[in-house]
Amino acid sequence: MTSFSIDLADSTAVALREIAETTAETPDTLIRRAVEELVADYSDGRIAIQRLADPTDVMISSEELRRRLAEDR
């Protein structure tokens, strides 16, 4: 596992400690989860942008999506 050192504003550090105490988690665990979510969201966004840029990828309207989902039920 790789370690990083970060500086937080005092108000952010206080809030982080309060959240950690409330959730019975360590600040390190909360930060690790937040970074993991950020990385996953970023990756998902890049995939979405690539798909939107693909001219061979068929686009459907939200109405068509709802119709198809209703058919699958």
C-alpha positions in Angstrom: 0.0 0.0 0.0 1.3 3.5 -0.9 1.2 6.3 1.7 0.5 10.0 1.0 0.9 12.9 3.3 -1.7 15.7 2.9 -2.4 19.0 4.6 -5.9 19.9 5.5 -7.4 23.2 6.6 -7.9 23.1 10.4 -11.7 23.3 9.9 -11.6 20.3 7.6 -9.5 18.3 10.1 -11.9 19.1 12.9 -14.9 18.1 10.8 -13.1 14.9 9.7 -12.4 14.0 13.3 -16.0 14.6 14.3 -17.2 12.4 11.4 -14.7 9.7 12.4 -15.9 9.7 16.0 -19.6 9.6 14.9 -19.0 6.8 12.5 -16.5 4.8 14.6 -14.1 5.0 11.8 -10.6 6.3 11.7 -9.8 9.5 9.7 -7.4 7.4 7.6 -10.3 5.0 6.7 -12.6 7.9 5.8 -10.0 9.6 3.6 -9.1 6.3 1.9 -12.7 5.6 1.1 -13.2 9.2 -0.2 -10.2 8.9 -2.5 -11.3 5.5 -3.7 -14.8 6.9 -4.6 -13.2 9.9 -6.3 -11.0 7.6 -8.5 -13.9 5.3 -9.3 -16.1 8.3 -10.3 -13.4 9.8 -12.4 -12.9 6.5 -14.2 -16.6 6.1 -14.8 -16.7 9.7 -16.2 -13.9 9.0 -18.6 -15.7 5.9 -19.9 -18.9 7.9 -20.3 -17.1 10.6 -22.3 -15.4 8.0 -24.5 -18.7 6.3 -25.2 -20.4 9.7 -26.0 -17.5 10.5 -28.4 -17.9 7.1 -30.2 -19.9 7.7 -33.4 -20.7 4.0 -33.7 -22.4 3.9 -30.3 -26.1 4.2 -30.7 -27.8 6.9 -28.7 -31.4 6.4 -27.4 -33.7 8.9 -25.8 -34.7 8.7 -22.2 -38.2 7.7 -23.4 -36.8 4.8 -25.3 -34.7 3.8 -22.3 -37.8 3.7 -20.1 -39.7 1.7 -22.7 -36.9 -0.9 -23.0 -36.6 -1.1 -19.2 -40.4 -1.6 -18.9 -40.2 -4.5 -21.5 -37.5 -6.2 -19.4 -39.8 -6.5 -16.4 
